[in-house]
Amino acid sequence: MSTPAISTPAMSTPANQFKQDVEKLAAIAYFQHLISGYGNGEHPDYYQIVIQGKPKHYALEEAHRVLVGLLAHRFELDVPTPSAPATVASQTLRQLMVR
């Protein structure tokens, strides 16, 4: 007898892509020694970032802003401020890939 799988509501594609972009930005920040840890938060729309040994849970949009700010400062990137955070994530990732 098999147990039925528990289904969880899937994130929409843009939200899932945005979370993946935040994950990529966090990985880059981690390997540049700008943060000391990162990972999923307690809730699906939160992300944990460890800065100077202190973990903090951020809403995805806020985590994105923190990471883009750290990376922009580190790499002296020209980061535009459009209304869509996903656009900033994509532009920031593209700039980092070019370097």
N, CA, C and O atoms as a GROMACS GRO file, in nm:
protein
  396
    1MET      N    1   0.083  -0.118   0.000
    1MET     CA    2   0.000   0.000   0.000
    1MET      C    3   0.088   0.125   0.000
    1MET      O    4   0.177   0.138   0.085
    2SER      N    5   0.065   0.214  -0.093
    2SER     CA    6   0.147   0.335  -0.098
    2SER      C    7   0.072   0.452  -0.035
    2SER      O    8  -0.051   0.458  -0.038
    3THR      N    9   0.148   0.542   0.020
    3THR     CA   10   0.087   0.661   0.078
    3THR      C   11   0.074   0.766  -0.030
    3THR      O   12   0.162   0.781  -0.115
    4PRO      N   13  -0.035   0.840  -0.027
    4PRO     CA   14  -0.052   0.944  -0.128
    4PRO      C   15   0.049   1.056  -0.108
    4PRO      O   16   0.083   1.092   0.005
    5ALA      N   17   0.094   1.110  -0.217
    5ALA     CA   18   0.190   1.221  -0.210
    5ALA      C   19   0.118   1.346  -0.163
    5ALA      O   20   0.005   1.375  -0.203
    6ILE      N   21   0.185   1.419  -0.078
    6ILE     CA   22   0.129   1.545  -0.031
    6ILE      C   23   0.166   1.651  -0.134
    6ILE      O   24   0.283   1.673  -0.165
    7SER      N   25   0.064   1.716  -0.186
    7SER     CA   26   0.093   1.818  -0.286
    7SER      C   27   0.096   1.955  -0.219
    7SER      O   28   0.014   1.987  -0.134
    8THR      N   29   0.193   2.033  -0.261
    8THR     CA   30   0.203   2.170  -0.213
    8THR      C   31   0.178   2.261  -0.331
    8THR      O   32   0.212   2.226  -0.444
    9PRO      N   33   0.121   2.376  -0.307
    9PRO     CA   34   0.097   2.465  -0.420
    9PRO      C   35   0.228   2.508  -0.484
    9PRO      O   36   0.320   2.554  -0.415
   10ALA      N   37   0.237   2.493  -0.612
   10ALA     CA   38   0.359   2.529  -0.684
   10ALA      C   39   0.368   2.680  -0.698
   10ALA      O   40   0.267   2.748  -0.714
   11MET      N   41   0.492   2.730  -0.692
   11MET     CA   42   0.512   2.873  -0.713
   11MET      C   43   0.491   2.903  -0.860
   11MET      O   44   0.520   2.819  -0.946
   12SER      N   45   0.442   3.019  -0.889
   12SER     CA   46   0.426   3.058  -1.028
   12SER      C   47   0.563   3.068  -1.094
   12SER      O   48   0.664   3.086  -1.024
   13THR      N   49   0.568   3.057  -1.222
   13THR     CA   50   0.695   3.057  -1.293
   13THR      C   51   0.776   3.184  -1.267
   13THR      O   52   0.895   3.173  -1.237
   14PRO      N   53   0.718   3.305  -1.277
   14PRO     CA   54   0.799   3.425  -1.249
   14PRO      C   55   0.850   3.427  -1.105
   14PRO      O   56   0.965   3.466  -1.082
   15ALA      N   57   0.768   3.387  -1.009
   15ALA     CA   58   0.813   3.386  -0.869
   15ALA      C   59   0.924   3.284  -0.849
   15ALA      O   60   1.020   3.310  -0.778
   16ASN      N   61   0.911   3.169  -0.912
   16ASN     CA   62   1.013   3.066  -0.902
   16ASN      C   63   1.143   3.114  -0.965
   16ASN      O   64   1.251   3.092  -0.910
   17GLN      N   65   1.134   3.179  -1.079
   17GLN     CA   66   1.252   3.233  -1.147
   17GLN      C   67   1.318   3.340  -1.060
   17GLN      O   68   1.441   3.345  -1.050
   18PHE      N   69   1.237   3.424  -0.998
   18PHE     CA   70   1.291   3.530  -0.912
   18PHE      C   71   1.366   3.469  -0.794
   18PHE      O   72   1.474   3.516  -0.758
   19LYS      N   73   1.309   3.363  -0.734
   19LYS     CA   74   1.376   3.297  -0.621
   19LYS      C   75   1.507   3.234  -0.668
   19LYS      O   76   1.606   3.237  -0.595
   20GLN      N   77   1.509   3.177  -0.787
   20GLN     CA   78   1.632   3.120  -0.841
   20GLN      C   79   1.737   3.228  -0.864
   20GLN      O   80   1.856   3.206  -0.841
   21ASP      N   81   1.693   3.346  -0.910
   21ASP     CA   82   1.786   3.458  -0.928
   21ASP      C   83   1.844   3.503  -0.794
   21ASP      O   84   1.963   3.533  -0.786
   22VAL      N   85   1.761   3.507  -0.691
   22VAL     CA   86   1.809   3.543  -0.557
   22VAL      C   87   1.911   3.440  -0.511
   22VAL      O   88   2.014   3.477  -0.452
   23GLU      N   89   1.885   3.314  -0.536
   23GLU     CA   90   1.978   3.206  -0.501
   23GLU      C   91   2.112   3.224  -0.573
   23GLU      O   92   2.217   3.207  -0.512
   24LYS      N   93   2.108   3.258  -0.702
   24LYS     CA   94   2.232   3.279  -0.778
   24LYS      C   95   2.309   3.399  -0.723
   24LYS      O   96   2.431   3.392  -0.707
   25LEU      N   97   2.239   3.508  -0.695
   25LEU     CA   98   2.304   3.626  -0.640
   25LEU      C   99   2.367   3.593  -0.504
   25LEU      O  100   2.478   3.638  -0.475
   26ALA      N  101   2.296   3.515  -0.422
   26ALA     CA  102   2.349   3.476  -0.291
   26ALA      C  103   2.474   3.391  -0.306
   26ALA      O  104   2.571   3.408  -0.232
   27ALA      N  105   2.473   3.299  -0.401
   27ALA     CA  106   2.591   3.214  -0.423
   27ALA      C  107   2.711   3.298  -0.465
   27ALA      O  108   2.822   3.276  -0.417
   28ILE      N  109   2.689   3.393  -0.553
   28ILE     CA  110   2.798   3.480  -0.597
   28ILE      C  111   2.850   3.562  -0.479
   28ILE      O  112   2.971   3.574  -0.459
   29ALA      N  113   2.757   3.618  -0.400
   29ALA     CA  114   2.796   3.697  -0.283
   29ALA      C  115   2.874   3.612  -0.183
   29ALA      O  116   2.970   3.659  -0.122
   30TYR      N  117   2.832   3.487  -0.166
   30TYR     CA  118   2.900   3.397  -0.074
   30TYR      C  119   3.043   3.369  -0.120
   30TYR      O  120   3.136   3.375  -0.039
   31PHE      N  121   3.060   3.338  -0.247
   31PHE     CA  122   3.193   3.305  -0.296
   31PHE      C  123   3.283   3.428  -0.309
   31PHE      O  124   3.405   3.415  -0.326
   32GLN      N  125   3.224   3.546  -0.302
   32GLN     CA  126   3.302   3.669  -0.298
   32GLN      C  127   3.328   3.712  -0.153
   32GLN      O  128   3.385   3.819  -0.128
   33HIS      N  129   3.286   3.629  -0.058
   33HIS     CA  130   3.304   3.654   0.085
   33HIS      C  131   3.231   3.779   0.133
   33HIS      O  132   3.276   3.846   0.226
   34LEU      N  133   3.120   3.811   0.068
   34LEU     CA  134   3.038   3.925   0.110
   34LEU      C  135   2.935   3.884   0.214
   34LEU      O  136   2.891   3.965   0.295
   35ILE      N  137   2.896   3.757   0.212
   35ILE     CA  138   2.805   3.700   0.311
   35ILE      C  139   2.866   3.569   0.358
   35ILE      O  140   2.948   3.509   0.289
   36SER      N  141   2.824   3.525   0.478
   36SER     CA  142   2.884   3.402   0.530
   36SER      C  143   2.790   3.283   0.522
   36SER      O  144   2.824   3.173   0.567
   37GLY      N  145   2.671   3.303   0.467
   37GLY     CA  146   2.579   3.192   0.449
   37GLY      C  147   2.449   3.239   0.384
   37GLY      O  148   2.420   3.358   0.381
   38TYR      N  149   2.372   3.143   0.333
   38TYR     CA  150   2.245   3.174   0.269
   38TYR      C  151   2.162   3.048   0.257
   38TYR      O  152   2.215   2.937   0.266
   39GLY      N  153   2.034   3.064   0.237
   39GLY     CA  154   1.946   2.949   0.219
   39GLY      C  155   1.800   2.989   0.227
   39GLY      O  156   1.767   3.105   0.252
   40ASN      N  157   1.714   2.892   0.206
   40ASN     CA  158   1.571   2.917   0.212
   40ASN      C  159   1.530   2.958   0.353
   40ASN      O  160   1.586   2.910   0.451
   41GLY      N  161   1.432   3.046   0.360
   41GLY     CA  162   1.380   3.088   0.489
   41GLY      C  163   1.276   2.991   0.542
   41GLY      O  164   1.249   2.888   0.480
   42GLU      N  165   1.219   3.024   0.655
   42GLU     CA  166   1.117   2.940   0.716
   42GLU      C  167   0.990   2.934   0.632
   42GLU      O  168   0.916   2.835   0.636
   43HIS      N  169   0.965   3.038   0.558
   43HIS     CA  170   0.845   3.047   0.475
   43HIS      C  171   0.888   3.055   0.328
   43HIS      O  172   0.998   3.102   0.299
   44PRO      N  173   0.803   3.009   0.237
   44PRO     CA  174   0.842   3.004   0.095
   44PRO      C  175   0.882   3.140   0.036
   44PRO      O  176   0.964   3.144  -0.056
   45ASP      N  177   0.826   3.248   0.086
   45ASP     CA  178   0.857   3.379   0.028
   45ASP      C  179   0.964   3.454   0.108
   45ASP      O  180   0.976   3.576   0.096
   46TYR      N  181   1.042   3.381   0.188
   46TYR     CA  182   1.151   3.440   0.265
   46TYR      C  183   1.282   3.370   0.232
   46TYR      O  184   1.283   3.254   0.191
   47TYR      N  185   1.391   3.442   0.251
   47TYR     CA  186   1.524   3.389   0.222
   47TYR      C  187   1.617   3.429   0.335
   47TYR      O  188   1.610   3.542   0.385
   48GLN      N  189   1.704   3.339   0.377
   48GLN     CA  190   1.795   3.368   0.487
   48GLN      C  191   1.932   3.405   0.433
   48GLN      O  192   1.987   3.336   0.347
   49ILE      N  193   1.985   3.514   0.484
   49ILE     CA  194   2.119   3.558   0.449
   49ILE      C  195   2.195   3.578   0.580
   49ILE      O  196   2.144   3.639   0.673
   50VAL      N  197   2.317   3.527   0.585
   50VAL     CA  198   2.401   3.543   0.703
   50VAL      C  199   2.509   3.646   0.670
   50VAL      O  200   2.594   3.622   0.584
   51ILE      N  201   2.503   3.759   0.739
   51ILE     CA  202   2.601   3.866   0.719
   51ILE      C  203   2.674   3.887   0.850
   51ILE      O  204   2.611   3.909   0.954
   52GLN      N  205   2.805   3.882   0.847
   52GLN     CA  206   2.890   3.896   0.965
   52GLN      C  207   2.846   3.801   1.077
   52GLN      O  208   2.841   3.840   1.194
   53GLY      N  209   2.814   3.679   1.040
   53GLY     CA  210   2.778   3.577   1.137
   53GLY      C  211   2.639   3.586   1.194
   53GLY      O  212   2.602   3.506   1.281
   54LYS      N  213   2.560   3.682   1.148
   54LYS     CA  214   2.425   3.701   1.200
   54LYS      C  215   2.321   3.664   1.094
   54LYS      O  216   2.308   3.735   0.995
   55PRO      N  217   2.248   3.554   1.115
   55PRO     CA  218   2.145   3.516   1.017
   55PRO      C  219   2.023   3.605   1.027
   55PRO      O  220   1.981   3.644   1.137
   56LYS      N  221   1.967   3.637   0.914
   56LYS     CA  222   1.845   3.717   0.911
   56LYS      C  223   1.757   3.668   0.798
   56LYS      O  224   1.805   3.637   0.688
   57HIS      N  225   1.628   3.661   0.825
   57HIS     CA  226   1.532   3.620   0.723
   57HIS      C  227   1.475   3.746   0.657
   57HIS      O  228   1.429   3.838   0.724
   58TYR      N  229   1.481   3.747   0.525
   58TYR     CA  230   1.433   3.860   0.446
   58TYR      C  231   1.321   3.813   0.353
   58TYR      O  232   1.322   3.699   0.307
   59ALA      N  233   1.226   3.900   0.328
   59ALA     CA  234   1.131   3.875   0.220
   59ALA      C  235   1.215   3.867   0.092
   59ALA      O  236   1.320   3.932   0.084
   60LEU      N  237   1.171   3.790  -0.007
   60LEU     CA  238   1.251   3.771  -0.128
   60LEU      C  239   1.293   3.903  -0.192
   60LEU      O  240   1.408   3.919  -0.234
   61GLU      N  241   1.201   3.998  -0.199
   61GLU     CA  242   1.233   4.127  -0.261
   61GLU      C  243   1.341   4.199  -0.183
   61GLU      O  244   1.431   4.260  -0.242
   62GLU      N  245   1.333   4.193  -0.050
   62GLU     CA  246   1.433   4.260   0.033
   62GLU      C  247   1.568   4.187   0.023
   62GLU      O  248   1.673   4.251   0.016
   63ALA      N  249   1.565   4.054   0.021
   63ALA     CA  250   1.689   3.976   0.005
   63ALA      C  251   1.756   4.013  -0.127
   63ALA      O  252   1.878   4.026  -0.136
   64HIS      N  253   1.674   4.028  -0.229
   64HIS     CA  254   1.726   4.067  -0.361
   64HIS      C  255   1.795   4.202  -0.353
   64HIS      O  256   1.906   4.219  -0.404
   65ARG      N  257   1.729   4.300  -0.288
   65ARG     CA  258   1.787   4.434  -0.276
   65ARG      C  259   1.919   4.430  -0.200
   65ARG      O  260   2.016   4.496  -0.239
   66VAL      N  261   1.924   4.354  -0.091
   66VAL     CA  262   2.046   4.343  -0.011
   66VAL      C  263   2.160   4.284  -0.094
   66VAL      O  264   2.270   4.338  -0.095
   67LEU      N  265   2.132   4.176  -0.164
   67LEU     CA  266   2.235   4.109  -0.241
   67LEU      C  267   2.282   4.194  -0.359
   67LEU      O  268   2.402   4.203  -0.385
   68VAL      N  269   2.189   4.255  -0.429
   68VAL     CA  270   2.227   4.342  -0.542
   68VAL      C  271   2.310   4.458  -0.491
   68VAL      O  272   2.408   4.498  -0.554
   69GLY      N  273   2.272   4.514  -0.377
   69GLY     CA  274   2.349   4.624  -0.319
   69GLY      C  275   2.491   4.583  -0.284
   69GLY      O  276   2.586   4.656  -0.313
   70LEU      N  277   2.506   4.467  -0.221
   70LEU     CA  278   2.640   4.417  -0.186
   70LEU      C  279   2.725   4.392  -0.310
   70LEU      O  280   2.841   4.431  -0.316
   71LEU      N  281   2.665   4.328  -0.408
   71LEU     CA  282   2.740   4.295  -0.531
   71LEU      C  283   2.770   4.420  -0.612
   71LEU      O  284   2.878   4.432  -0.670
   72ALA      N  285   2.677   4.512  -0.618
   72ALA     CA  286   2.699   4.636  -0.693
   72ALA      C  287   2.815   4.713  -0.631
   72ALA      O  288   2.900   4.768  -0.701
   73HIS      N  289   2.818   4.717  -0.500
   73HIS     CA  290   2.927   4.786  -0.430
   73HIS      C  291   3.060   4.715  -0.455
   73HIS      O  292   3.161   4.780  -0.481
   74ARG      N  293   3.060   4.584  -0.447
   74ARG     CA  294   3.183   4.504  -0.463
   74ARG      C  295   3.239   4.516  -0.605
   74ARG      O  296   3.360   4.531  -0.623
   75PHE      N  297   3.152   4.509  -0.705
   75PHE     CA  298   3.196   4.508  -0.844
   75PHE      C  299   3.179   4.643  -0.913
   75PHE      O  300   3.205   4.655  -1.033
   76GLU      N  301   3.136   4.744  -0.838
   76GLU     CA  302   3.111   4.877  -0.893
   76GLU      C  303   3.023   4.869  -1.017
   76GLU      O  304   3.056   4.925  -1.122
   77LEU      N  305   2.910   4.798  -1.002
   77LEU     CA  306   2.815   4.781  -1.112
   77LEU      C  307   2.721   4.899  -1.119
   77LEU      O  308   2.690   4.962  -1.018
   78ASP      N  309   2.677   4.928  -1.239
   78ASP     CA  310   2.574   5.030  -1.259
   78ASP      C  311   2.440   4.956  -1.255
   78ASP      O  312   2.401   4.894  -1.354
   79VAL      N  313   2.371   4.964  -1.141
   79VAL     CA  314   2.246   4.891  -1.125
   79VAL      C  315   2.129   4.987  -1.138
   79VAL      O  316   2.113   5.077  -1.055
   80PRO      N  317   2.048   4.970  -1.242
   80PRO     CA  318   1.930   5.053  -1.257
   80PRO      C  319   1.826   5.016  -1.152
   80PRO      O  320   1.835   4.910  -1.091
   81THR      N  321   1.729   5.101  -1.132
   81THR     CA  322   1.625   5.073  -1.034
   81THR      C  323   1.488   5.069  -1.102
   81THR      O  324   1.405   5.157  -1.078
   82PRO      N  325   1.463   4.968  -1.185
   82PRO     CA  326   1.330   4.957  -1.247
   82PRO      C  327   1.230   4.909  -1.144
   82PRO      O  328   1.266   4.869  -1.033
   83SER      N  329   1.104   4.914  -1.180
   83SER     CA  330   0.999   4.874  -1.088
   83SER      C  331   0.996   4.723  -1.067
   83SER      O  332   0.944   4.676  -0.966
   84ALA      N  333   1.050   4.647  -1.161
   84ALA     CA  334   1.046   4.500  -1.150
   84ALA      C  335   1.180   4.448  -1.099
   84ALA      O  336   1.279   4.454  -1.171
   85PRO      N  337   1.184   4.395  -0.974
   85PRO     CA  338   1.310   4.344  -0.920
   85PRO      C  339   1.370   4.232  -1.003
   85PRO      O  340   1.493   4.217  -1.006
   86ALA      N  341   1.288   4.152  -1.069
   86ALA     CA  342   1.340   4.043  -1.150
   86ALA      C  343   1.427   4.097  -1.263
   86ALA      O  344   1.525   4.033  -1.302
   87THR      N  345   1.392   4.213  -1.316
   87THR     CA  346   1.472   4.275  -1.422
   87THR      C  347   1.610   4.311  -1.369
   87THR      O  348   1.711   4.289  -1.436
   88VAL      N  349   1.614   4.366  -1.248
   88VAL     CA  350   1.743   4.402  -1.188
   88VAL      C  351   1.827   4.278  -1.166
   88VAL      O  352   1.947   4.280  -1.192
   89ALA      N  353   1.766   4.170  -1.118
   89ALA     CA  354   1.840   4.045  -1.096
   89ALA      C  355   1.900   3.997  -1.226
   89ALA      O  356   2.018   3.960  -1.229
   90SER      N  357   1.823   3.996  -1.332
   90SER     CA  358   1.872   3.949  -1.462
   90SER      C  359   1.986   4.038  -1.512
   90SER      O  360   2.087   3.987  -1.560
   91GLN      N  361   1.970   4.170  -1.500
   91GLN     CA  362   2.074   4.261  -1.545
   91GLN      C  363   2.200   4.246  -1.462
   91GLN      O  364   2.311   4.249  -1.516
   92THR      N  365   2.185   4.231  -1.331
   92THR     CA  366   2.301   4.215  -1.243
   92THR      C  367   2.374   4.086  -1.275
   92THR      O  368   2.497   4.085  -1.283
   93LEU      N  369   2.300   3.978  -1.294
   93LEU     CA  370   2.363   3.850  -1.327
   93LEU      C  371   2.437   3.858  -1.460
   93LEU      O  372   2.547   3.804  -1.474
   94ARG      N  373   2.376   3.926  -1.560
   94ARG     CA  374   2.442   3.940  -1.689
   94ARG      C  375   2.573   4.017  -1.676
   94ARG      O  376   2.673   3.980  -1.736
   95GLN      N  377   2.572   4.127  -1.597
   95GLN     CA  378   2.693   4.206  -1.579
   95GLN      C  379   2.801   4.124  -1.512
   95GLN      O  380   2.919   4.136  -1.547
   96LEU      N  381   2.764   4.041  -1.415
   96LEU     CA  382   2.861   3.959  -1.345
   96LEU      C  383   2.919   3.850  -1.435
   96LEU      O  384   3.036   3.814  -1.422
   97MET      N  385   2.836   3.797  -1.526
   97MET     CA  386   2.882   3.692  -1.616
   97MET      C  387   2.985   3.747  -1.715
   97MET      O  388   3.075   3.674  -1.757
   98VAL      N  389   2.971   3.873  -1.752
   98VAL     CA  390   3.062   3.934  -1.849
   98VAL      C  391   3.201   3.950  -1.790
   98VAL      O  392   3.300   3.944  -1.862
   99ARG      N  393   3.209   3.972  -1.659
   99ARG     CA  394   3.339   3.996  -1.594
   99ARG      C  395   3.420   3.873  -1.581
   99ARG      O  396   3.531   3.878  -1.528
   0.00000   0.00000   0.00000
